[in-house]
Amino acid sequence: MSKLKSILKSRKMTQKQLFNQIQEVCNTPVPLYQISRITSGKTKNFTIVTMMKICRALEITPNELLTKADYSDLFKQVG
């Protein structure tokens, strides 16, 4: 289970509610299909902008959203 899915579940929040919250807080949305793919774990490589929008909408830090393995995957792509 992705950390985002766990966070949404613990808050009893749907992906659509997260989409609406991002749009309200950030003025520019993250597409609902992308939220779905991140939540399901199908997409692990997403932009920092997307990550920050999710974090801002949920009032969490990136550390609360990403696992150590996620960071490793990101660094492999950079180096």
LUMLUMDREN-2810 file (N, C-alpha, C; in Angstrom, 1 decimal):
<atoms>
<atom><aa>M</aa><ch>A</ch><at>N</at><xx>0.9</xx><yy>-1.2</yy><zz>0.0</zz></atom>
<atom><aa>M</aa><ch>A</ch><at>CA</at><xx>0.0</xx><yy>0.0</yy><zz>0.0</zz></atom>
<atom><aa>M</aa><ch>A</ch><at>C</at><xx>0.9</xx><yy>1.2</yy><zz>0.0</zz></atom>
<atom><aa>S</aa><ch>A</ch><at>N</at><xx>0.6</xx><yy>2.2</yy><zz>-0.9</zz></atom>
<atom><aa>S</aa><ch>A</ch><at>CA</at><xx>1.4</xx><yy>3.4</yy><zz>-0.9</zz></atom>
<atom><aa>S</aa><ch>A</ch><at>C</at><xx>1.1</xx><yy>4.3</yy><zz>0.3</zz></atom>
<atom><aa>K</aa><ch>A</ch><at>N</at><xx>2.1</xx><yy>5.1</yy><zz>0.6</zz></atom>
<atom><aa>K</aa><ch>A</ch><at>CA</at><xx>1.9</xx><yy>6.0</yy><zz>1.8</zz></atom>
<atom><aa>K</aa><ch>A</ch><at>C</at><xx>0.7</xx><yy>6.9</yy><zz>1.5</zz></atom>
<atom><aa>L</aa><ch>A</ch><at>N</at><xx>0.5</xx><yy>7.4</yy><zz>0.3</zz></atom>
<atom><aa>L</aa><ch>A</ch><at>CA</at><xx>-0.6</xx><yy>8.3</yy><zz>0.0</zz></atom>
<atom><aa>L</aa><ch>A</ch><at>C</at><xx>-1.9</xx><yy>7.6</yy><zz>0.3</zz></atom>
<atom><aa>K</aa><ch>A</ch><at>N</at><xx>-2.0</xx><yy>6.3</yy><zz>-0.2</zz></atom>
<atom><aa>K</aa><ch>A</ch><at>CA</at><xx>-3.2</xx><yy>5.6</yy><zz>0.1</zz></atom>
<atom><aa>K</aa><ch>A</ch><at>C</at><xx>-3.5</xx><yy>5.4</yy><zz>1.6</zz></atom>
<atom><aa>S</aa><ch>A</ch><at>N</at><xx>-2.4</xx><yy>5.2</yy><zz>2.3</zz></atom>
<atom><aa>S</aa><ch>A</ch><at>CA</at><xx>-2.6</xx><yy>5.1</yy><zz>3.8</zz></atom>
<atom><aa>S</aa><ch>A</ch><at>C</at><xx>-3.1</xx><yy>6.4</yy><zz>4.4</zz></atom>
<atom><aa>I</aa><ch>A</ch><at>N</at><xx>-2.5</xx><yy>7.5</yy><zz>3.9</zz></atom>
<atom><aa>I</aa><ch>A</ch><at>CA</at><xx>-2.9</xx><yy>8.8</yy><zz>4.5</zz></atom>
<atom><aa>I</aa><ch>A</ch><at>C</at><xx>-4.3</xx><yy>9.1</yy><zz>4.2</zz></atom>
<atom><aa>L</aa><ch>A</ch><at>N</at><xx>-4.7</xx><yy>8.8</yy><zz>2.9</zz></atom>
<atom><aa>L</aa><ch>A</ch><at>CA</at><xx>-6.1</xx><yy>9.1</yy><zz>2.5</zz></atom>
<atom><aa>L</aa><ch>A</ch><at>C</at><xx>-7.1</xx><yy>8.2</yy><zz>3.3</zz></atom>
<atom><aa>K</aa><ch>A</ch><at>N</at><xx>-6.7</xx><yy>6.9</yy><zz>3.5</zz></atom>
<atom><aa>K</aa><ch>A</ch><at>CA</at><xx>-7.5</xx><yy>6.0</yy><zz>4.2</zz></atom>
<atom><aa>K</aa><ch>A</ch><at>C</at><xx>-7.7</xx><yy>6.4</yy><zz>5.7</zz></atom>
<atom><aa>S</aa><ch>A</ch><at>N</at><xx>-6.6</xx><yy>6.8</yy><zz>6.3</zz></atom>
<atom><aa>S</aa><ch>A</ch><at>CA</at><xx>-6.7</xx><yy>7.3</yy><zz>7.7</zz></atom>
<atom><aa>S</aa><ch>A</ch><at>C</at><xx>-7.5</xx><yy>8.5</yy><zz>7.9</zz></atom>
<atom><aa>R</aa><ch>A</ch><at>N</at><xx>-7.5</xx><yy>9.4</yy><zz>6.9</zz></atom>
<atom><aa>R</aa><ch>A</ch><at>CA</at><xx>-8.3</xx><yy>10.6</yy><zz>6.9</zz></atom>
<atom><aa>R</aa><ch>A</ch><at>C</at><xx>-9.7</xx><yy>10.4</yy><zz>6.4</zz></atom>
<atom><aa>K</aa><ch>A</ch><at>N</at><xx>-10.0</xx><yy>9.2</yy><zz>5.9</zz></atom>
<atom><aa>K</aa><ch>A</ch><at>CA</at><xx>-11.3</xx><yy>8.9</yy><zz>5.3</zz></atom>
<atom><aa>K</aa><ch>A</ch><at>C</at><xx>-11.6</xx><yy>9.9</yy><zz>4.2</zz></atom>
<atom><aa>M</aa><ch>A</ch><at>N</at><xx>-10.6</xx><yy>10.1</yy><zz>3.3</zz></atom>
<atom><aa>M</aa><ch>A</ch><at>CA</at><xx>-10.6</xx><yy>11.0</yy><zz>2.2</zz></atom>
<atom><aa>M</aa><ch>A</ch><at>C</at><xx>-10.5</xx><yy>10.3</yy><zz>0.9</zz></atom>
<atom><aa>T</aa><ch>A</ch><at>N</at><xx>-11.3</xx><yy>10.7</yy><zz>-0.1</zz></atom>
<atom><aa>T</aa><ch>A</ch><at>CA</at><xx>-11.2</xx><yy>10.1</yy><zz>-1.4</zz></atom>
<atom><aa>T</aa><ch>A</ch><at>C</at><xx>-10.2</xx><yy>10.8</yy><zz>-2.3</zz></atom>
<atom><aa>Q</aa><ch>A</ch><at>N</at><xx>-9.9</xx><yy>10.1</yy><zz>-3.3</zz></atom>
<atom><aa>Q</aa><ch>A</ch><at>CA</at><xx>-9.0</xx><yy>10.7</yy><zz>-4.3</zz></atom>
<atom><aa>Q</aa><ch>A</ch><at>C</at><xx>-9.6</xx><yy>12.0</yy><zz>-4.9</zz></atom>
<atom><aa>K</aa><ch>A</ch><at>N</at><xx>-10.9</xx><yy>12.0</yy><zz>-5.1</zz></atom>
<atom><aa>K</aa><ch>A</ch><at>CA</at><xx>-11.6</xx><yy>13.1</yy><zz>-5.7</zz></atom>
<atom><aa>K</aa><ch>A</ch><at>C</at><xx>-11.5</xx><yy>14.3</yy><zz>-4.7</zz></atom>
<atom><aa>Q</aa><ch>A</ch><at>N</at><xx>-11.7</xx><yy>14.0</yy><zz>-3.4</zz></atom>
<atom><aa>Q</aa><ch>A</ch><at>CA</at><xx>-11.5</xx><yy>15.1</yy><zz>-2.4</zz></atom>
<atom><aa>Q</aa><ch>A</ch><at>C</at><xx>-10.1</xx><yy>15.7</yy><zz>-2.4</zz></atom>
<atom><aa>L</aa><ch>A</ch><at>N</at><xx>-9.1</xx><yy>14.8</yy><zz>-2.5</zz></atom>
<atom><aa>L</aa><ch>A</ch><at>CA</at><xx>-7.7</xx><yy>15.3</yy><zz>-2.6</zz></atom>
<atom><aa>L</aa><ch>A</ch><at>C</at><xx>-7.6</xx><yy>16.2</yy><zz>-3.8</zz></atom>
<atom><aa>F</aa><ch>A</ch><at>N</at><xx>-8.1</xx><yy>15.7</yy><zz>-5.0</zz></atom>
<atom><aa>F</aa><ch>A</ch><at>CA</at><xx>-8.1</xx><yy>16.5</yy><zz>-6.2</zz></atom>
<atom><aa>F</aa><ch>A</ch><at>C</at><xx>-8.7</xx><yy>17.9</yy><zz>-5.9</zz></atom>
<atom><aa>N</aa><ch>A</ch><at>N</at><xx>-9.8</xx><yy>18.0</yy><zz>-5.3</zz></atom>
<atom><aa>N</aa><ch>A</ch><at>CA</at><xx>-10.5</xx><yy>19.2</yy><zz>-5.1</zz></atom>
<atom><aa>N</aa><ch>A</ch><at>C</at><xx>-9.7</xx><yy>20.1</yy><zz>-4.1</zz></atom>
<atom><aa>Q</aa><ch>A</ch><at>N</at><xx>-9.1</xx><yy>19.5</yy><zz>-3.1</zz></atom>
<atom><aa>Q</aa><ch>A</ch><at>CA</at><xx>-8.3</xx><yy>20.2</yy><zz>-2.1</zz></atom>
<atom><aa>Q</aa><ch>A</ch><at>C</at><xx>-7.0</xx><yy>20.8</yy><zz>-2.8</zz></atom>
<atom><aa>I</aa><ch>A</ch><at>N</at><xx>-6.4</xx><yy>20.0</yy><zz>-3.6</zz></atom>
<atom><aa>I</aa><ch>A</ch><at>CA</at><xx>-5.2</xx><yy>20.6</yy><zz>-4.4</zz></atom>
<atom><aa>I</aa><ch>A</ch><at>C</at><xx>-5.6</xx><yy>21.7</yy><zz>-5.2</zz></atom>
<atom><aa>Q</aa><ch>A</ch><at>N</at><xx>-6.7</xx><yy>21.6</yy><zz>-5.9</zz></atom>
<atom><aa>Q</aa><ch>A</ch><at>CA</at><xx>-7.2</xx><yy>22.7</yy><zz>-6.8</zz></atom>
<atom><aa>Q</aa><ch>A</ch><at>C</at><xx>-7.5</xx><yy>23.9</yy><zz>-6.0</zz></atom>
<atom><aa>E</aa><ch>A</ch><at>N</at><xx>-8.1</xx><yy>23.8</yy><zz>-4.8</zz></atom>
<atom><aa>E</aa><ch>A</ch><at>CA</at><xx>-8.5</xx><yy>24.9</yy><zz>-4.0</zz></atom>
<atom><aa>E</aa><ch>A</ch><at>C</at><xx>-7.2</xx><yy>25.6</yy><zz>-3.4</zz></atom>
<atom><aa>V</aa><ch>A</ch><at>N</at><xx>-6.3</xx><yy>24.8</yy><zz>-2.9</zz></atom>
<atom><aa>V</aa><ch>A</ch><at>CA</at><xx>-5.1</xx><yy>25.3</yy><zz>-2.2</zz></atom>
<atom><aa>V</aa><ch>A</ch><at>C</at><xx>-4.1</xx><yy>25.8</yy><zz>-3.2</zz></atom>
<atom><aa>C</aa><ch>A</ch><at>N</at><xx>-3.9</xx><yy>25.1</yy><zz>-4.3</zz></atom>
<atom><aa>C</aa><ch>A</ch><at>CA</at><xx>-2.8</xx><yy>25.4</yy><zz>-5.3</zz></atom>
<atom><aa>C</aa><ch>A</ch><at>C</at><xx>-3.2</xx><yy>26.2</yy><zz>-6.5</zz></atom>
<atom><aa>N</aa><ch>A</ch><at>N</at><xx>-4.5</xx><yy>26.3</yy><zz>-6.8</zz></atom>
<atom><aa>N</aa><ch>A</ch><at>CA</at><xx>-5.1</xx><yy>26.9</yy><zz>-7.9</zz></atom>
<atom><aa>N</aa><ch>A</ch><at>C</at><xx>-4.9</xx><yy>26.2</yy><zz>-9.2</zz></atom>
<atom><aa>T</aa><ch>A</ch><at>N</at><xx>-3.9</xx><yy>25.2</yy><zz>-9.3</zz></atom>
<atom><aa>T</aa><ch>A</ch><at>CA</at><xx>-3.7</xx><yy>24.4</yy><zz>-10.5</zz></atom>
<atom><aa>T</aa><ch>A</ch><at>C</at><xx>-3.8</xx><yy>23.0</yy><zz>-10.0</zz></atom>
<atom><aa>P</aa><ch>A</ch><at>N</at><xx>-4.6</xx><yy>22.2</yy><zz>-10.7</zz></atom>
<atom><aa>P</aa><ch>A</ch><at>CA</at><xx>-4.8</xx><yy>20.8</yy><zz>-10.2</zz></atom>
<atom><aa>P</aa><ch>A</ch><at>C</at><xx>-3.7</xx><yy>19.8</yy><zz>-10.6</zz></atom>
<atom><aa>V</aa><ch>A</ch><at>N</at><xx>-3.7</xx><yy>18.7</yy><zz>-9.9</zz></atom>
<atom><aa>V</aa><ch>A</ch><at>CA</at><xx>-3.0</xx><yy>17.5</yy><zz>-10.3</zz></atom>
<atom><aa>V</aa><ch>A</ch><at>C</at><xx>-4.1</xx><yy>16.7</yy><zz>-11.0</zz></atom>
<atom><aa>P</aa><ch>A</ch><at>N</at><xx>-3.9</xx><yy>16.2</yy><zz>-12.2</zz></atom>
<atom><aa>P</aa><ch>A</ch><at>CA</at><xx>-5.0</xx><yy>15.4</yy><zz>-12.8</zz></atom>
<atom><aa>P</aa><ch>A</ch><at>C</at><xx>-5.4</xx><yy>14.2</yy><zz>-11.9</zz></atom>
<atom><aa>L</aa><ch>A</ch><at>N</at><xx>-6.7</xx><yy>14.0</yy><zz>-11.9</zz></atom>
<atom><aa>L</aa><ch>A</ch><at>CA</at><xx>-7.2</xx><yy>12.9</yy><zz>-11.1</zz></atom>
<atom><aa>L</aa><ch>A</ch><at>C</at><xx>-6.6</xx><yy>11.6</yy><zz>-11.4</zz></atom>
<atom><aa>Y</aa><ch>A</ch><at>N</at><xx>-6.4</xx><yy>11.3</yy><zz>-12.7</zz></atom>
<atom><aa>Y</aa><ch>A</ch><at>CA</at><xx>-5.8</xx><yy>10.1</yy><zz>-13.1</zz></atom>
<atom><aa>Y</aa><ch>A</ch><at>C</at><xx>-4.4</xx><yy>9.9</yy><zz>-12.5</zz></atom>
<atom><aa>Q</aa><ch>A</ch><at>N</at><xx>-3.6</xx><yy>11.0</yy><zz>-12.4</zz></atom>
<atom><aa>Q</aa><ch>A</ch><at>CA</at><xx>-2.3</xx><yy>11.0</yy><zz>-11.8</zz></atom>
<atom><aa>Q</aa><ch>A</ch><at>C</at><xx>-2.4</xx><yy>10.7</yy><zz>-10.3</zz></atom>
<atom><aa>I</aa><ch>A</ch><at>N</at><xx>-3.3</xx><yy>11.3</yy><zz>-9.6</zz></atom>
<atom><aa>I</aa><ch>A</ch><at>CA</at><xx>-3.5</xx><yy>11.0</yy><zz>-8.2</zz></atom>
<atom><aa>I</aa><ch>A</ch><at>C</at><xx>-3.8</xx><yy>9.5</yy><zz>-8.0</zz></atom>
<atom><aa>S</aa><ch>A</ch><at>N</at><xx>-4.7</xx><yy>9.0</yy><zz>-8.9</zz></atom>
<atom><aa>S</aa><ch>A</ch><at>CA</at><xx>-5.0</xx><yy>7.6</yy><zz>-8.8</zz></atom>
<atom><aa>S</aa><ch>A</ch><at>C</at><xx>-3.8</xx><yy>6.7</yy><zz>-9.0</zz></atom>
<atom><aa>R</aa><ch>A</ch><at>N</at><xx>-3.0</xx><yy>7.0</yy><zz>-10.0</zz></atom>
<atom><aa>R</aa><ch>A</ch><at>CA</at><xx>-1.8</xx><yy>6.2</yy><zz>-10.2</zz></atom>
<atom><aa>R</aa><ch>A</ch><at>C</at><xx>-0.8</xx><yy>6.3</yy><zz>-9.1</zz></atom>
<atom><aa>I</aa><ch>A</ch><at>N</at><xx>-0.6</xx><yy>7.5</yy><zz>-8.5</zz></atom>
<atom><aa>I</aa><ch>A</ch><at>CA</at><xx>0.3</xx><yy>7.6</yy><zz>-7.4</zz></atom>
<atom><aa>I</aa><ch>A</ch><at>C</at><xx>-0.3</xx><yy>6.9</yy><zz>-6.1</zz></atom>
<atom><aa>T</aa><ch>A</ch><at>N</at><xx>-1.6</xx><yy>7.0</yy><zz>-5.9</zz></atom>
<atom><aa>T</aa><ch>A</ch><at>CA</at><xx>-2.2</xx><yy>6.3</yy><zz>-4.8</zz></atom>
<atom><aa>T</aa><ch>A</ch><at>C</at><xx>-2.1</xx><yy>4.8</yy><zz>-4.9</zz></atom>
<atom><aa>S</aa><ch>A</ch><at>N</at><xx>-2.3</xx><yy>4.3</yy><zz>-6.1</zz></atom>
<atom><aa>S</aa><ch>A</ch><at>CA</at><xx>-2.2</xx><yy>2.8</yy><zz>-6.3</zz></atom>
<atom><aa>S</aa><ch>A</ch><at>C</at><xx>-0.8</xx><yy>2.3</yy><zz>-6.4</zz></atom>
<atom><aa>G</aa><ch>A</ch><at>N</at><xx>0.2</xx><yy>3.2</yy><zz>-6.5</zz></atom>
<atom><aa>G</aa><ch>A</ch><at>CA</at><xx>1.6</xx><yy>2.7</yy><zz>-6.5</zz></atom>
<atom><aa>G</aa><ch>A</ch><at>C</at><xx>2.1</xx><yy>2.5</yy><zz>-7.9</zz></atom>
<atom><aa>K</aa><ch>A</ch><at>N</at><xx>1.2</xx><yy>2.7</yy><zz>-8.9</zz></atom>
<atom><aa>K</aa><ch>A</ch><at>CA</at><xx>1.6</xx><yy>2.4</yy><zz>-10.3</zz></atom>
<atom><aa>K</aa><ch>A</ch><at>C</at><xx>2.6</xx><yy>3.5</yy><zz>-10.8</zz></atom>
<atom><aa>T</aa><ch>A</ch><at>N</at><xx>2.5</xx><yy>4.7</yy><zz>-10.3</zz></atom>
<atom><aa>T</aa><ch>A</ch><at>CA</at><xx>3.4</xx><yy>5.8</yy><zz>-10.6</zz></atom>
<atom><aa>T</aa><ch>A</ch><at>C</at><xx>4.2</xx><yy>6.1</yy><zz>-9.3</zz></atom>
<atom><aa>K</aa><ch>A</ch><at>N</at><xx>5.5</xx><yy>5.9</yy><zz>-9.4</zz></atom>
<atom><aa>K</aa><ch>A</ch><at>CA</at><xx>6.4</xx><yy>6.2</yy><zz>-8.3</zz></atom>
<atom><aa>K</aa><ch>A</ch><at>C</at><xx>7.3</xx><yy>7.4</yy><zz>-8.7</zz></atom>
<atom><aa>N</aa><ch>A</ch><at>N</at><xx>7.4</xx><yy>7.7</yy><zz>-9.9</zz></atom>
<atom><aa>N</aa><ch>A</ch><at>CA</at><xx>8.3</xx><yy>8.8</yy><zz>-10.4</zz></atom>
<atom><aa>N</aa><ch>A</ch><at>C</at><xx>7.4</xx><yy>9.9</yy><zz>-10.8</zz></atom>
<atom><aa>F</aa><ch>A</ch><at>N</at><xx>7.2</xx><yy>10.9</yy><zz>-9.9</zz></atom>
<atom><aa>F</aa><ch>A</ch><at>CA</at><xx>6.4</xx><yy>12.1</yy><zz>-10.2</zz></atom>
<atom><aa>F</aa><ch>A</ch><at>C</at><xx>7.2</xx><yy>13.3</yy><zz>-9.9</zz></atom>
<atom><aa>T</aa><ch>A</ch><at>N</at><xx>6.8</xx><yy>14.4</yy><zz>-10.4</zz></atom>
<atom><aa>T</aa><ch>A</ch><at>CA</at><xx>7.6</xx><yy>15.6</yy><zz>-10.2</zz></atom>
<atom><aa>T</aa><ch>A</ch><at>C</at><xx>7.5</xx><yy>16.2</yy><zz>-8.8</zz></atom>
<atom><aa>I</aa><ch>A</ch><at>N</at><xx>8.5</xx><yy>17.0</yy><zz>-8.5</zz></atom>
<atom><aa>I</aa><ch>A</ch><at>CA</at><xx>8.6</xx><yy>17.6</yy><zz>-7.2</zz></atom>
<atom><aa>I</aa><ch>A</ch><at>C</at><xx>7.4</xx><yy>18.6</yy><zz>-7.1</zz></atom>
<atom><aa>V</aa><ch>A</ch><at>N</at><xx>7.0</xx><yy>19.2</yy><zz>-8.1</zz></atom>
<atom><aa>V</aa><ch>A</ch><at>CA</at><xx>5.8</xx><yy>20.1</yy><zz>-8.1</zz></atom>
<atom><aa>V</aa><ch>A</ch><at>C</at><xx>4.6</xx><yy>19.3</yy><zz>-7.7</zz></atom>
<atom><aa>T</aa><ch>A</ch><at>N</at><xx>4.4</xx><yy>18.2</yy><zz>-8.3</zz></atom>
<atom><aa>T</aa><ch>A</ch><at>CA</at><xx>3.2</xx><yy>17.3</yy><zz>-8.0</zz></atom>
<atom><aa>T</aa><ch>A</ch><at>C</at><xx>3.3</xx><yy>16.9</yy><zz>-6.5</zz></atom>
<atom><aa>M</aa><ch>A</ch><at>N</at><xx>4.5</xx><yy>16.5</yy><zz>-6.1</zz></atom>
<atom><aa>M</aa><ch>A</ch><at>CA</at><xx>4.6</xx><yy>16.1</yy><zz>-4.7</zz></atom>
<atom><aa>M</aa><ch>A</ch><at>C</at><xx>4.3</xx><yy>17.2</yy><zz>-3.7</zz></atom>
<atom><aa>M</aa><ch>A</ch><at>N</at><xx>4.8</xx><yy>18.4</yy><zz>-4.0</zz></atom>
<atom><aa>M</aa><ch>A</ch><at>CA</at><xx>4.6</xx><yy>19.6</yy><zz>-3.1</zz></atom>
<atom><aa>M</aa><ch>A</ch><at>C</at><xx>3.1</xx><yy>20.0</yy><zz>-3.1</zz></atom>
<atom><aa>K</aa><ch>A</ch><at>N</at><xx>2.4</xx><yy>19.9</yy><zz>-4.3</zz></atom>
<atom><aa>K</aa><ch>A</ch><at>CA</at><xx>1.0</xx><yy>20.2</yy><zz>-4.3</zz></atom>
<atom><aa>K</aa><ch>A</ch><at>C</at><xx>0.2</xx><yy>19.2</yy><zz>-3.4</zz></atom>
<atom><aa>I</aa><ch>A</ch><at>N</at><xx>0.6</xx><yy>17.9</yy><zz>-3.5</zz></atom>
<atom><aa>I</aa><ch>A</ch><at>CA</at><xx>-0.1</xx><yy>16.9</yy><zz>-2.6</zz></atom>
<atom><aa>I</aa><ch>A</ch><at>C</at><xx>0.2</xx><yy>17.2</yy><zz>-1.1</zz></atom>
<atom><aa>C</aa><ch>A</ch><at>N</at><xx>1.5</xx><yy>17.5</yy><zz>-0.8</zz></atom>
<atom><aa>C</aa><ch>A</ch><at>CA</at><xx>1.9</xx><yy>17.8</yy><zz>0.5</zz></atom>
<atom><aa>C</aa><ch>A</ch><at>C</at><xx>1.2</xx><yy>19.0</yy><zz>1.1</zz></atom>
<atom><aa>R</aa><ch>A</ch><at>N</at><xx>1.1</xx><yy>20.0</yy><zz>0.3</zz></atom>
<atom><aa>R</aa><ch>A</ch><at>CA</at><xx>0.5</xx><yy>21.3</yy><zz>0.7</zz></atom>
<atom><aa>R</aa><ch>A</ch><at>C</at><xx>-1.0</xx><yy>21.1</yy><zz>1.0</zz></atom>
<atom><aa>A</aa><ch>A</ch><at>N</at><xx>-1.7</xx><yy>20.3</yy><zz>0.1</zz></atom>
<atom><aa>A</aa><ch>A</ch><at>CA</at><xx>-3.1</xx><yy>20.1</yy><zz>0.2</zz></atom>
<atom><aa>A</aa><ch>A</ch><at>C</at><xx>-3.4</xx><yy>19.2</yy><zz>1.5</zz></atom>
<atom><aa>L</aa><ch>A</ch><at>N</at><xx>-2.5</xx><yy>18.3</yy><zz>1.8</zz></atom>
<atom><aa>L</aa><ch>A</ch><at>CA</at><xx>-2.7</xx><yy>17.4</yy><zz>2.9</zz></atom>
<atom><aa>L</aa><ch>A</ch><at>C</at><xx>-2.0</xx><yy>18.0</yy><zz>4.2</zz></atom>
<atom><aa>E</aa><ch>A</ch><at>N</at><xx>-1.3</xx><yy>19.1</yy><zz>4.1</zz></atom>
<atom><aa>E</aa><ch>A</ch><at>CA</at><xx>-0.6</xx><yy>19.7</yy><zz>5.2</zz></atom>
<atom><aa>E</aa><ch>A</ch><at>C</at><xx>0.4</xx><yy>18.6</yy><zz>5.8</zz></atom>
<atom><aa>I</aa><ch>A</ch><at>N</at><xx>1.2</xx><yy>18.0</yy><zz>4.9</zz></atom>
<atom><aa>I</aa><ch>A</ch><at>CA</at><xx>2.2</xx><yy>17.0</yy><zz>5.4</zz></atom>
<atom><aa>I</aa><ch>A</ch><at>C</at><xx>3.5</xx><yy>17.4</yy><zz>4.8</zz></atom>
<atom><aa>T</aa><ch>A</ch><at>N</at><xx>4.6</xx><yy>16.7</yy><zz>5.2</zz></atom>
<atom><aa>T</aa><ch>A</ch><at>CA</at><xx>5.9</xx><yy>17.0</yy><zz>4.6</zz></atom>
<atom><aa>T</aa><ch>A</ch><at>C</at><xx>6.2</xx><yy>15.9</yy><zz>3.6</zz></atom>
<atom><aa>P</aa><ch>A</ch><at>N</at><xx>7.2</xx><yy>16.1</yy><zz>2.7</zz></atom>
<atom><aa>P</aa><ch>A</ch><at>CA</at><xx>7.5</xx><yy>15.0</yy><zz>1.7</zz></atom>
<atom><aa>P</aa><ch>A</ch><at>C</at><xx>7.9</xx><yy>13.7</yy><zz>2.4</zz></atom>
<atom><aa>N</aa><ch>A</ch><at>N</at><xx>8.6</xx><yy>13.8</yy><zz>3.6</zz></atom>
<atom><aa>N</aa><ch>A</ch><at>CA</at><xx>9.0</xx><yy>12.6</yy><zz>4.3</zz></atom>
<atom><aa>N</aa><ch>A</ch><at>C</at><xx>7.8</xx><yy>11.8</yy><zz>4.7</zz></atom>
<atom><aa>E</aa><ch>A</ch><at>N</at><xx>6.7</xx><yy>12.4</yy><zz>5.0</zz></atom>
<atom><aa>E</aa><ch>A</ch><at>CA</at><xx>5.4</xx><yy>11.7</yy><zz>5.3</zz></atom>
<atom><aa>E</aa><ch>A</ch><at>C</at><xx>4.8</xx><yy>11.0</yy><zz>4.1</zz></atom>
<atom><aa>L</aa><ch>A</ch><at>N</at><xx>5.2</xx><yy>11.5</yy><zz>2.9</zz></atom>
<atom><aa>L</aa><ch>A</ch><at>CA</at><xx>4.6</xx><yy>11.0</yy><zz>1.7</zz></atom>
<atom><aa>L</aa><ch>A</ch><at>C</at><xx>5.4</xx><yy>9.9</yy><zz>1.0</zz></atom>
<atom><aa>L</aa><ch>A</ch><at>N</at><xx>6.8</xx><yy>10.0</yy><zz>1.1</zz></atom>
<atom><aa>L</aa><ch>A</ch><at>CA</at><xx>7.7</xx><yy>9.1</yy><zz>0.4</zz></atom>
<atom><aa>L</aa><ch>A</ch><at>C</at><xx>8.3</xx><yy>8.1</yy><zz>1.3</zz></atom>
<atom><aa>T</aa><ch>A</ch><at>N</at><xx>8.6</xx><yy>7.0</yy><zz>0.8</zz></atom>
<atom><aa>T</aa><ch>A</ch><at>CA</at><xx>9.4</xx><yy>6.0</yy><zz>1.6</zz></atom>
<atom><aa>T</aa><ch>A</ch><at>C</at><xx>10.8</xx><yy>6.1</yy><zz>1.2</zz></atom>
<atom><aa>K</aa><ch>A</ch><at>N</at><xx>11.7</xx><yy>5.4</yy><zz>2.0</zz></atom>
<atom><aa>K</aa><ch>A</ch><at>CA</at><xx>13.1</xx><yy>5.4</yy><zz>1.7</zz></atom>
<atom><aa>K</aa><ch>A</ch><at>C</at><xx>13.4</xx><yy>4.8</yy><zz>0.3</zz></atom>
<atom><aa>A</aa><ch>A</ch><at>N</at><xx>12.6</xx><yy>3.8</yy><zz>-0.1</zz></atom>
<atom><aa>A</aa><ch>A</ch><at>CA</at><xx>12.7</xx><yy>3.2</yy><zz>-1.5</zz></atom>
<atom><aa>A</aa><ch>A</ch><at>C</at><xx>12.4</xx><yy>4.2</yy><zz>-2.6</zz></atom>
<atom><aa>D</aa><ch>A</ch><at>N</at><xx>11.4</xx><yy>5.1</yy><zz>-2.3</zz></atom>
<atom><aa>D</aa><ch>A</ch><at>CA</at><xx>11.0</xx><yy>6.1</yy><zz>-3.3</zz></atom>
<atom><aa>D</aa><ch>A</ch><at>C</at><xx>12.2</xx><yy>7.1</yy><zz>-3.5</zz></atom>
<atom><aa>Y</aa><ch>A</ch><at>N</at><xx>12.9</xx><yy>7.5</yy><zz>-2.4</zz></atom>
<atom><aa>Y</aa><ch>A</ch><at>CA</at><xx>14.0</xx><yy>8.4</yy><zz>-2.5</zz></atom>
<atom><aa>Y</aa><ch>A</ch><at>C</at><xx>15.1</xx><yy>7.7</yy><zz>-3.3</zz></atom>
<atom><aa>S</aa><ch>A</ch><at>N</at><xx>15.4</xx><yy>6.4</yy><zz>-3.1</zz></atom>
<atom><aa>S</aa><ch>A</ch><at>CA</at><xx>16.4</xx><yy>5.7</yy><zz>-3.8</zz></atom>
<atom><aa>S</aa><ch>A</ch><at>C</at><xx>16.1</xx><yy>5.6</yy><zz>-5.3</zz></atom>
<atom><aa>D</aa><ch>A</ch><at>N</at><xx>14.8</xx><yy>5.4</yy><zz>-5.7</zz></atom>
<atom><aa>D</aa><ch>A</ch><at>CA</at><xx>14.4</xx><yy>5.4</yy><zz>-7.1</zz></atom>
<atom><aa>D</aa><ch>A</ch><at>C</at><xx>14.7</xx><yy>6.8</yy><zz>-7.7</zz></atom>
<atom><aa>L</aa><ch>A</ch><at>N</at><xx>14.4</xx><yy>7.8</yy><zz>-7.0</zz></atom>
<atom><aa>L</aa><ch>A</ch><at>CA</at><xx>14.6</xx><yy>9.2</yy><zz>-7.5</zz></atom>
<atom><aa>L</aa><ch>A</ch><at>C</at><xx>16.0</xx><yy>9.5</yy><zz>-7.7</zz></atom>
<atom><aa>F</aa><ch>A</ch><at>N</at><xx>16.9</xx><yy>9.1</yy><zz>-6.8</zz></atom>
<atom><aa>F</aa><ch>A</ch><at>CA</at><xx>18.3</xx><yy>9.3</yy><zz>-7.0</zz></atom>
<atom><aa>F</aa><ch>A</ch><at>C</at><xx>18.9</xx><yy>8.5</yy><zz>-8.1</zz></atom>
<atom><aa>K</aa><ch>A</ch><at>N</at><xx>18.4</xx><yy>7.3</yy><zz>-8.4</zz></atom>
<atom><aa>K</aa><ch>A</ch><at>CA</at><xx>18.9</xx><yy>6.5</yy><zz>-9.5</zz></atom>
<atom><aa>K</aa><ch>A</ch><at>C</at><xx>18.7</xx><yy>7.3</yy><zz>-10.8</zz></atom>
<atom><aa>Q</aa><ch>A</ch><at>N</at><xx>17.6</xx><yy>8.0</yy><zz>-10.9</zz></atom>
<atom><aa>Q</aa><ch>A</ch><at>CA</at><xx>17.3</xx><yy>8.7</yy><zz>-12.2</zz></atom>
<atom><aa>Q</aa><ch>A</ch><at>C</at><xx>18.1</xx><yy>9.9</yy><zz>-12.3</zz></atom>
<atom><aa>V</aa><ch>A</ch><at>N</at><xx>18.5</xx><yy>10.5</yy><zz>-11.2</zz></atom>
<atom><aa>V</aa><ch>A</ch><at>CA</at><xx>19.3</xx><yy>11.8</yy><zz>-11.3</zz></atom>
<atom><aa>V</aa><ch>A</ch><at>C</at><xx>20.7</xx><yy>11.5</yy><zz>-11.6</zz></atom>
<atom><aa>G</aa><ch>A</ch><at>N</at><xx>21.3</xx><yy>10.5</yy><zz>-11.0</zz></atom>
<atom><aa>G</aa><ch>A</ch><at>CA</at><xx>22.7</xx><yy>10.2</yy><zz>-11.1</zz></atom>
<atom><aa>G</aa><ch>A</ch><at>C</at><xx>23.0</xx><yy>9.2</yy><zz>-12.2</zz></atom>
</atoms>
